[in-house]
Amino acid sequence: MPWGVSVSMDTYDVVVVGSGAGGATLARELCRWGFSVCVVERGLRHDIVGGGAHAAAYTDTVVSTEGVPIHRAIMAGGTTILSAGNMVPCLEGPLRRRGIDISGEVRALQEELSLSPLLPSLCHEATEAVARAGAAAGMPFEPLVKGIDPSRCDGCGLCLTGCATGAKWTALSFLDEAVWLGASVRYGARCTQVLVQNGRATGIEIETEEGIASIGARNVVLCAGGLETPVILQKSGIEAGRHLSVDLLSHVYGIVKGRTFSRELPMTLVCTARLGDEGYILSPSVNARAVSRHLSSRGRTDVGVANVLGLMIKIRDSGEGRVFPDGTVSKRVTDADRNIFEHARAAARRVLIAAGAEPDTLFESSINGAHPLGSAAIGEVVSPTLETRVSGLYVCDASVLPEAPGLPPILTIMALALRLAAHLADRA
Ligand SMILES: Cc1cc2nc3c(=O)[nH]c(=O)nc-3n(C[C@H](O)[C@H](O)[C@H](O)COP(=O)(O)OP(=O)(O)OC[C@H]3O[C@@H](n4cnc5c(N)ncnc54)[C@H](O)[C@@H]3O)c2cc1C
């Protein structure tokens, strides 16, 4: 038993708050090291495989006071349930500059999960059209690496609302392994604050349907995501919540009359050519509901969603957002962000026109965010070992990322979780 101390019924070596990308990965790893672990999850366990649960039951959109919608999921498995299945490393350089090398952990995860681009049999006309047009427009696209098992994927394209076939990796599989290895899970339990005595974490307070309770632990790791972890920290007397980024995103669409595109998975390709100098990526993706709404608002009955090509723009936004102790969020689109969008939209329009979209049919979606992060950043709120100034209180989720990646962050968060588990094992 780590720490060599006998434990009472409800005192654990580690309480992990949240079971998303950071929490489930950490819980599984800690169990492998032999720690006693309790995972506290605010949401419920929904049966996604088989299509038994509706995304509305767990999708939670927080709208900033300035009107920017920021998406996340509140349920077991966290926001990995909503992911497009992209699993690429990001921020390795900025983390290295802060003394953190995650290359070994990233490699281990890539091997374990057999991460790879989609098979050509799962990519169709839209992917082909964007790849060809991108090359012609000086915006080269390449296949995006996915955590999707091709043998289980039926190509339905509904990754973003929860994969009903179980082809997409989600944190639920690691949570299940953690339970198999002995972890306890409390569903429907919201951590409200960390209990601290003499500068050391001693457990957490939770709110459940039955009321308020506490769970004792020698170490507490907050993995409640970029919008909730800073709330818990602030309620526990630790300054946090500044420098929130969300990797702002928007779409540009165009009608390609005379062509019909089959349904495809979102984000089969990515163009990162402008990420370094201009701060944005492009990736093919169509939000069918938004496109249908647009077409019917224009009275276009001659074309449908299948005639539309779309590119998602994701930018490295400025970290000027803030999460307040009551959970309200301030996040605006700054002039610098608008400037990046302007360049990105011009590039997206060029690619779509090169793919055959009629220029006068191009339209854009509104701006929102899907990667809340940076609100308890390394070097600001936590040390390179992810510990706060309260001994035994750690953070291991998107909050700790030191800057907006403009890229999908799940793999990097998971790598940080492996690293933290090894650190805790070393200390023990
Ligand atoms: C539509 C969409 C698509 C995306 N696609 C991708 C993609 O393809 N690839 C990628 O890398 N990233 C993607 N992302 C982003 C990615 O899902 C998140 O960045 C990542 O899941 C964040 O991990 P996390 O551990 O910080 O938080 P989460 O995964 O959100 O986990 C937080 C967990 O904490 C729980 N929780 C919250 N508050 C409390 C509390 N007070 N007490 C107890 N539990 C609590 C939540 O229910 C949740 O289970 C996408 C995001 C969205 C919205």
The ligand as a Gaussian input file, in Angstrom:
#p B3LYP/6-31G(d) Opt

LIG

0 1
 C      -17.566000      18.831000     -29.703000
 C      -16.161000      18.621000     -29.206000
 C      -15.269000      17.870000     -29.955000
 C      -13.969000      17.667000     -29.501000
 N      -13.130000      16.877000     -30.238000
 C      -11.886000      16.638000     -29.785000
 C      -11.014000      15.762000     -30.494000
 O      -11.370000      15.190000     -31.520000
 N       -9.779000      15.563000     -29.983000
 C       -9.329000      16.192000     -28.844000
 O       -8.177000      15.996000     -28.469000
 N      -10.137000      17.038000     -28.177000
 C      -11.398000      17.239000     -28.587000
 N      -12.237000      18.042000     -27.865000
 C      -11.754000      18.623000     -26.604000
 C      -11.614000      17.553000     -25.491000
 O      -12.772000      16.760000     -25.458000
 C      -11.369000      18.214000     -24.152000
 O      -10.328000      19.156000     -24.302000
 C      -10.939000      17.195000     -23.100000
 O      -11.918000      16.186000     -22.935000
 C      -10.695000      17.909000     -21.791000
 O      -10.311000      16.949000     -20.832000
 P      -10.461000      17.289000     -19.284000
 O       -9.980000      16.116000     -18.538000
 O       -9.873000      18.620000     -19.029000
 O      -12.038000      17.514000     -19.075000
 P      -13.283000      16.601000     -19.420000
 O      -12.920000      15.538000     -20.385000
 O      -14.389000      17.513000     -19.781000
 O      -13.607000      15.895000     -18.029000
 C      -14.071000      16.625000     -16.915000
 C      -14.886000      15.680000     -16.043000
 O      -15.153000      16.275000     -14.777000
 C      -16.522000      16.094000     -14.427000
 N      -16.832000      17.188000     -13.504000
 C      -17.032000      18.493000     -13.803000
 N      -17.222000      19.204000     -12.677000
 C      -17.118000      18.321000     -11.640000
 C      -17.222000      18.457000     -10.220000
 N      -17.414000      19.646000      -9.608000
 N      -17.118000      17.332000      -9.453000
 C      -16.924000      16.113000     -10.034000
 N      -16.811000      15.939000     -11.383000
 C      -16.887000      17.039000     -12.158000
 C      -17.239000      16.133000     -15.773000
 O      -18.514000      15.526000     -15.718000
 C      -16.250000      15.348000     -16.637000
 O      -16.463000      13.958000     -16.513000
 C      -13.536000      18.248000     -28.278000
 C      -14.441000      19.004000     -27.534000
 C      -15.740000      19.187000     -27.973000
 C      -16.686000      19.991000     -27.131000

